[in-house]
Amino acid sequence: MIFGYARVSTIDQNLDRQLDKLKEYGVEKIFNEKVTGTRKDRPELSKMMEQLRRGDTVVIESLSRLGRSTKHLIELMENFNELGVNLISLKENIDTTTPTGKLVFNIFASISQFERDLISERTKEGLSSAKARGRKGGRPKKENASIKKAIKLYNSKEYSIKEITEMTGVSKPTLYRYLKEQVNN
């Protein structure tokens, strides 16, 4: 059977272009989802993997739709090999039924990881540059009455964290963050 997998990173993005290419190729069953490629736990990808059998083929529009991590792409490829499943990437013209296709797959998987590493590096440099100029990232911290009350209740040692979060509406991670800041100051 010929399976297709299509993915976009956000709900606002459109799958039509990928779906058209997969249908044009002759894919019999398409799995698609709107979730970031960096996540390993993609429900539709998992469903497809469960249905794969020896001799099946998985067709994707491009490697970046399957994943951006070299490690994850290689893990998927190893799973495909163990199952006796072929992979065809239309954009990169990869067909793993051939030795050349297997080589090209590994090269493109490395390039995909390199691209992701560059994006991460540029993001870190940008945040560092902004920090050097006195700008902080993330949400502004609010020292409000609910947080003060939550800290007071915590320090009283009379209530569980669950009780404190229910009484104040302050989430557990927020409470712990403020408690940690108190210890560090």
NORKA-V276931 format. One record per run of one state. SS is the DSSP state (hx for helix, st for strand, lp for the rest). FROM is the first residue (numbers start at 1). LEN is the number of residues. Records with the same first field share a line. If there is no record, write none. Layout:
# NORKA-V276931
SS->FROM-LEN / FROM-LEN
This chain:
# NORKA-V276931
lp->1-1 / 9-7 / 26-3 / 35-8 / 52-5 / 61-2 / 67-3 / 84-2 / 90-4 / 96-3 / 133-12 / 157-4 / 169-3 / 185-1
st->2-7 / 29-6 / 57-4 / 86-4 / 94-2
hx->16-10 / 43-9 / 63-4 / 70-14 / 99-34 / 145-12 / 161-8 / 172-13
